[in-house]
Structure formats: C-alpha cells, structure tokens
Amino acid sequence: MSKPAAGRMFQDIDFKVKSAKGKKLEQLIGVENPDNPEGGPILVYIKMEGISWSQYFLESCFGVWENWGEIDTDDEAYTYPDYGKKFEVENQVLKSVYCKDSEITLEFESGEKLILKYKDPDEWDGETEMIKVKL
C-alpha cells in the first residue's frame, strides 16, 4: 500500500529524503523537451516501493522534491524516456536520496549513483543532465 501524497516535501540546497532508504526503485521516468535534446531532464518522476509517485528537479540552485501521488505523461510537448532502463537501475534498492550542492543524488546499495545536476554549475537556470557514477 502506498503512502498518501504529501505535496512539496523539500525545496532547499541541502536535504535528505529519509523515506527512500531501503526502498526498491520501481520506475524512473525523465521529462525532456524534444526541441532541446541536449537540454537534459526538466523533471524526473520516481516510483519507489510502497510510496506513491514523486518527482524531483533543480530550480534556481535549489533541489525540489515533491510527492503528488500521480504523474502526467500526456503532454505531447515533452518526451518521457524510461531512465530506469536507460541507466540500468530498475529494481535496485536505494541506500539514500539527497540534495547537496545543487545536485540530487540517488545512491543505490550496489554502490552506483544517479546524479541530476546542472551541466554548468555556475548557471543555475541552465540545462541539466543525469549521469551515472559507478563506484
């Protein structure tokens, strides 16, 4: 059973999503602008075991984490790539999820990390990218 939606949970330069620890990643979906294929994700939808859909993104140097309980993939102005498959992290267990220094990191028990960050760390309204780091 999923927890009820909580709305905006974090908007800060430094936070930790404690409810993610030990949860299996069920789905991870990017939201991208097809008119700017190099622009990276505008928003990322995440579904974790036992938690309704959440979303996260970077905005003006802040990390934002929200839980509205549902997602919207009907807007044809955007594409919705399956990041779980793309980055090969489906069904992995999360060790921690946190925002630090204008980056949102999903850290897995396998030692891998997915990091949402600005391409240019000095341009806080610039393009973002999702990278995978293997430890």
Phi and psi restraints in degrees (value plus and minus 20) as a CYANA .aco file:
   2 SER   PHI    -102.6   -62.6
   2 SER   PSI     128.4   168.4
   3 LYS   PHI     -90.7   -50.7
   3 LYS   PSI     129.3   169.3
   4 PRO   PHI     -86.9   -46.9
   4 PRO   PSI     136.0   176.0
   5 ALA   PHI     -81.2   -41.2
   5 ALA   PSI     122.9   162.9
   6 ALA   PHI    -134.4   -94.4
   6 ALA   PSI     -25.2    14.8
   7 GLY   PHI      59.2    99.2
   7 GLY   PSI    -170.5  -130.5
   8 ARG   PHI     -94.2   -54.2
   8 ARG   PSI     101.6   141.6
   9 MET   PHI    -119.8   -79.8
   9 MET   PSI     -57.2   -17.2
  10 PHE   PHI    -162.7  -122.7
  10 PHE   PSI     123.2   163.2
  11 GLN   PHI    -170.8  -130.8
  11 GLN   PSI      72.0   112.0
  12 ASP   PHI    -181.4  -141.4
  12 ASP   PSI     151.0   191.0
  13 ILE   PHI    -106.3   -66.3
  13 ILE   PSI     -33.8     6.2
  14 ASP   PHI    -168.5  -128.5
  14 ASP   PSI      94.0   134.0
  15 PHE   PHI    -175.3  -135.3
  15 PHE   PSI     144.5   184.5
  16 LYS   PHI    -151.0  -111.0
  16 LYS   PSI     111.7   151.7
  17 VAL   PHI    -112.4   -72.4
  17 VAL   PSI      67.7   107.7
  18 LYS   PHI     -83.6   -43.6
  18 LYS   PSI     -49.8    -9.8
  19 SER   PHI     -88.3   -48.3
  19 SER   PSI     -33.4     6.6
  20 ALA   PHI    -101.9   -61.9
  20 ALA   PSI     -42.6    -2.6
  21 LYS   PHI     -78.9   -38.9
  21 LYS   PSI     106.7   146.7
  22 GLY   PHI      60.8   100.8
  22 GLY   PSI     -18.0    22.0
  23 LYS   PHI    -109.7   -69.7
  23 LYS   PSI     124.6   164.6
  24 LYS   PHI    -102.2   -62.2
  24 LYS   PSI     115.0   155.0
  25 LEU   PHI     -97.1   -57.1
  25 LEU   PSI      95.3   135.3
  26 GLU   PHI    -110.2   -70.2
  26 GLU   PSI     -64.0   -24.0
  27 GLN   PHI    -169.6  -129.6
  27 GLN   PSI     129.6   169.6
  28 LEU   PHI    -162.8  -122.8
  28 LEU   PSI      96.1   136.1
  29 ILE   PHI    -144.5  -104.5
  29 ILE   PSI     107.4   147.4
  30 GLY   PHI    -105.7   -65.7
  30 GLY   PSI     136.8   176.8
  31 VAL   PHI    -142.0  -102.0
  31 VAL   PSI      94.3   134.3
  32 GLU   PHI    -145.7  -105.7
  32 GLU   PSI     133.2   173.2
  33 ASN   PHI    -112.1   -72.1
  33 ASN   PSI      92.8   132.8
  34 PRO   PHI     -85.6   -45.6
  34 PRO   PSI     -38.8     1.2
  35 ASP   PHI     -97.2   -57.2
  35 ASP   PSI     -31.4     8.6
  36 ASN   PHI    -157.0  -117.0
  36 ASN   PSI      50.7    90.7
  37 PRO   PHI     -81.1   -41.1
  37 PRO   PSI     -42.2    -2.2
  38 GLU   PHI    -109.6   -69.6
  38 GLU   PSI     -21.5    18.5
  39 GLY   PHI     -96.0   -56.0
  39 GLY   PSI     -33.4     6.6
  40 GLY   PHI      54.9    94.9
  40 GLY   PSI    -195.9  -155.9
  41 PRO   PHI     -91.8   -51.8
  41 PRO   PSI     118.4   158.4
  42 ILE   PHI    -104.1   -64.1
  42 ILE   PSI     -52.9   -12.9
  43 LEU   PHI    -176.5  -136.5
  43 LEU   PSI     131.7   171.7
  44 VAL   PHI    -148.9  -108.9
  44 VAL   PSI     107.4   147.4
  45 TYR   PHI    -113.1   -73.1
  45 TYR   PSI     118.2   158.2
  46 ILE   PHI    -154.8  -114.8
  46 ILE   PSI     114.5   154.5
  47 LYS   PHI    -140.3  -100.3
  47 LYS   PSI      98.3   138.3
  48 MET   PHI    -132.9   -92.9
  48 MET   PSI     132.5   172.5
  49 GLU   PHI     -70.9   -30.9
  49 GLU   PSI     103.4   143.4
  50 GLY   PHI      58.3    98.3
  50 GLY   PSI     -16.1    23.9
  51 ILE   PHI    -148.3  -108.3
  51 ILE   PSI     115.0   155.0
  52 SER   PHI     -85.9   -45.9
  52 SER   PSI     149.7   189.7
  53 TRP   PHI     -72.7   -32.7
  53 TRP   PSI     115.4   155.4
  54 SER   PHI    -141.2  -101.2
  54 SER   PSI     148.9   188.9
  55 GLN   PHI    -163.0  -123.0
  55 GLN   PSI     131.8   171.8
  56 TYR   PHI    -164.7  -124.7
  56 TYR   PSI     135.6   175.6
  57 PHE   PHI    -185.9  -145.9
  57 PHE   PSI     150.1   190.1
  58 LEU   PHI    -127.4   -87.4
  58 LEU   PSI     118.6   158.6
  59 GLU   PHI    -166.4  -126.4
  59 GLU   PSI      94.2   134.2
  60 SER   PHI      29.4    69.4
  60 SER   PSI      30.0    70.0
  61 CYS   PHI      59.1    99.1
  61 CYS   PSI     -27.2    12.8
  62 PHE   PHI    -115.6   -75.6
  62 PHE   PSI     127.4   167.4
  63 GLY   PHI    -111.3   -71.3
  63 GLY   PSI     121.0   161.0
  64 VAL   PHI    -146.0  -106.0
  64 VAL   PSI     113.2   153.2
  65 TRP   PHI    -149.6  -109.6
  65 TRP   PSI     104.1   144.1
  66 GLU   PHI    -151.3  -111.3
  66 GLU   PSI     133.0   173.0
  67 ASN   PHI    -153.1  -113.1
  67 ASN   PSI      81.4   121.4
  68 TRP   PHI    -122.9   -82.9
  68 TRP   PSI     -22.4    17.6
  69 GLY   PHI      65.7   105.7
  69 GLY   PSI     -32.8     7.2
  70 GLU   PHI    -169.8  -129.8
  70 GLU   PSI     149.8   189.8
  71 ILE   PHI    -148.0  -108.0
  71 ILE   PSI     142.5   182.5
  72 ASP   PHI    -143.9  -103.9
  72 ASP   PSI      86.1   126.1
  73 THR   PHI    -135.4   -95.4
  73 THR   PSI       4.8    44.8
  74 ASP   PHI    -114.5   -74.5
  74 ASP   PSI     -33.6     6.4
  75 ASP   PHI     -93.8   -53.8
  75 ASP   PSI      90.4   130.4
  76 GLU   PHI     -92.1   -52.1
  76 GLU   PSI     -24.0    16.0
  77 ALA   PHI     -94.9   -54.9
  77 ALA   PSI     -31.7     8.3
  78 TYR   PHI    -145.4  -105.4
  78 TYR   PSI     141.0   181.0
  79 THR   PHI    -129.4   -89.4
  79 THR   PSI     138.1   178.1
  80 TYR   PHI    -151.6  -111.6
  80 TYR   PSI      52.5    92.5
  81 PRO   PHI     -87.3   -47.3
  81 PRO   PSI     127.5   167.5
  82 ASP   PHI    -102.9   -62.9
  82 ASP   PSI      77.7   117.7
  83 TYR   PHI     -90.7   -50.7
  83 TYR   PSI     -46.9    -6.9
  84 GLY   PHI     -78.4   -38.4
  84 GLY   PSI     -66.8   -26.8
  85 LYS   PHI     -92.7   -52.7
  85 LYS   PSI     -66.6   -26.6
  86 LYS   PHI     -75.7   -35.7
  86 LYS   PSI     -63.4   -23.4
  87 PHE   PHI    -118.9   -78.9
  87 PHE   PSI     -16.5    23.5
  88 GLU   PHI      35.6    75.6
  88 GLU   PSI      32.3    72.3
  89 VAL   PHI    -143.3  -103.3
  89 VAL   PSI     -13.2    26.8
  90 GLU   PHI     -77.9   -37.9
  90 GLU   PSI     118.6   158.6
  91 ASN   PHI      45.5    85.5
  91 ASN   PSI      -9.9    30.1
  92 GLN   PHI     -99.7   -59.7
  92 GLN   PSI     132.7   172.7
  93 VAL   PHI    -112.2   -72.2
  93 VAL   PSI     112.3   152.3
  94 LEU   PHI     -99.4   -59.4
  94 LEU   PSI     112.5   152.5
  95 LYS   PHI    -108.7   -68.7
  95 LYS   PSI     -62.0   -22.0
  96 SER   PHI    -184.0  -144.0
  96 SER   PSI     137.4   177.4
  97 VAL   PHI    -152.9  -112.9
  97 VAL   PSI     106.6   146.6
  98 TYR   PHI    -174.4  -134.4
  98 TYR   PSI     141.4   181.4
  99 CYS   PHI    -137.0   -97.0
  99 CYS   PSI     111.2   151.2
 100 LYS   PHI    -173.6  -133.6
 100 LYS   PSI     113.4   153.4
 101 ASP   PHI      34.0    74.0
 101 ASP   PSI      26.5    66.5
 102 SER   PHI      41.9    81.9
 102 SER   PSI      11.6    51.6
 103 GLU   PHI    -154.4  -114.4
 103 GLU   PSI     118.9   158.9
 104 ILE   PHI    -128.2   -88.2
 104 ILE   PSI     103.8   143.8
 105 THR   PHI    -138.0   -98.0
 105 THR   PSI     111.3   151.3
 106 LEU   PHI    -122.6   -82.6
 106 LEU   PSI      95.8   135.8
 107 GLU   PHI    -128.0   -88.0
 107 GLU   PSI     108.2   148.2
 108 PHE   PHI    -123.6   -83.6
 108 PHE   PSI     135.5   175.5
 109 GLU   PHI     -81.1   -41.1
 109 GLU   PSI     -42.2    -2.2
 110 SER   PHI     -91.3   -51.3
 110 SER   PSI     -31.0     9.0
 111 GLY   PHI      77.5   117.5
 111 GLY   PSI     -29.6    10.4
 112 GLU   PHI    -100.5   -60.5
 112 GLU   PSI     135.5   175.5
 113 LYS   PHI    -154.0  -114.0
 113 LYS   PSI     123.1   163.1
 114 LEU   PHI    -131.7   -91.7
 114 LEU   PSI     108.4   148.4
 115 ILE   PHI    -144.0  -104.0
 115 ILE   PSI     104.7   144.7
 116 LEU   PHI    -115.9   -75.9
 116 LEU   PSI     100.9   140.9
 117 LYS   PHI    -167.0  -127.0
 117 LYS   PSI     145.2   185.2
 118 TYR   PHI     -96.0   -56.0
 118 TYR   PSI     119.4   159.4
 119 LYS   PHI     -81.8   -41.8
 119 LYS   PSI     -61.7   -21.7
 120 ASP   PHI    -133.1   -93.1
 120 ASP   PSI      87.6   127.6
 121 PRO   PHI     -81.9   -41.9
 121 PRO   PSI     -34.5     5.5
 122 ASP   PHI    -113.1   -73.1
 122 ASP   PSI     -25.3    14.7
 123 GLU   PHI    -131.0   -91.0
 123 GLU   PSI      70.4   110.4
 124 TRP   PHI     -94.4   -54.4
 124 TRP   PSI     -29.3    10.7
 125 ASP   PHI    -133.9   -93.9
 125 ASP   PSI      -1.6    38.4
 126 GLY   PHI    -108.5   -68.5
 126 GLY   PSI    -187.1  -147.1
 127 GLU   PHI     -93.3   -53.3
 127 GLU   PSI     130.5   170.5
 128 THR   PHI    -133.2   -93.2
 128 THR   PSI     149.4   189.4
 129 GLU   PHI    -169.5  -129.5
 129 GLU   PSI     134.1   174.1
 130 MET   PHI    -130.2   -90.2
 130 MET   PSI     106.3   146.3
 131 ILE   PHI    -145.3  -105.3
 131 ILE   PSI     133.2   173.2
 132 LYS   PHI    -130.7   -90.7
 132 LYS   PSI     112.3   152.3
 133 VAL   PHI    -139.0   -99.0
 133 VAL   PSI     106.2   146.2
 134 LYS   PHI    -123.4   -83.4
 134 LYS   PSI     109.1   149.1
